[in-house]
Amino acid sequence: MVPAVVARGLTVARGQRLALDGVDLVLDQGTVTALVGPNGSGKSTLLHAIAGLVEPARGELTVLGVSARSARPRVAYVLQRTRLNGVLPISVREVVAMGSWRRPGGRAAQRAAVDGALAQLDLAGLADRQLVELSGGQRQRALVAQGLVQDAELLLLDEPLAGLDAPSAAAIAAVLTAERLRGRTVVFATHDLADAERADNVVLLNRRVVASGPPATVFTPEHLAAAYGVRALESGAVVLDDPGHHHWDTPAS
């Protein structure tokens, strides 16, 4: 089986700054991978590179067996809800339907896919509501539903669970599990180590790959210290020195 993502010496620049520097990485198909690291560590940049939204400055990137500089019709990218214009005059159904435009089978198949995604994210009753009327969690579910209707082999999500209400977080987590069971590959960025611990694999970033593998082998005090910088180690808990996300996290044993 061809890996879903292979990076060799991947380097991506954002202006004069290297957002990713010499990243080596292999992500297997049919797995859920969490990207973690402090603010500015390159999580979103890596998602953008996989999605084909930024060009590598150096190195190689292959996605589903295709070079980074080729089109990626089998990849779906779900944005953070905070990047969505909340006053856009558009309904939930219209947001989700945007993901079905490239789907084969005609309008009937597209409508069926949209209805299925709305039901899966518990949005069927909100389909005709305007996006501006929804809560943050409901908006995020609409964006995930838009990603689902693309029927892509690789689903990328940027902070899909951040700051959500419990029902929305549970609905999206269930979708990630369902996609994996279908043989799809899921890659999501997160600040929350508890969310990452439920993934098959974790990639710990700080512009380079600090550690990669199952959560139990990645979330060690040594790896976390290398990625975040550690202000305190006490009773197995780690305080992460990330100004955008201060809280206590307990690494997997």
Buried (B, 14 or more C-beta within 10 A) or exposed (E): EEBBBBBEEBBBBBEEEBBBBBBBBEBBBBBBBBBBBBEBBBBBBBBBBBBBEBEBBEBEBBBBEBEBEEEBEBBBBBBBBEEBEEEEEBBBBBBBBEBBEEBEEEEEEBBBBBBBBBEBBBBBEBBEBBBEEBBBBBBBBBBBBBBBBBBBBBBBBBBBBBBBEEEBBEBBBEBBEEBBEEEBBBBBBBBBBEBBBEBBBBBBBBBBBBBBEEBEEBBBEEBBBBBBEBEEEEEEEBBBEBEEBEEEBEBBE
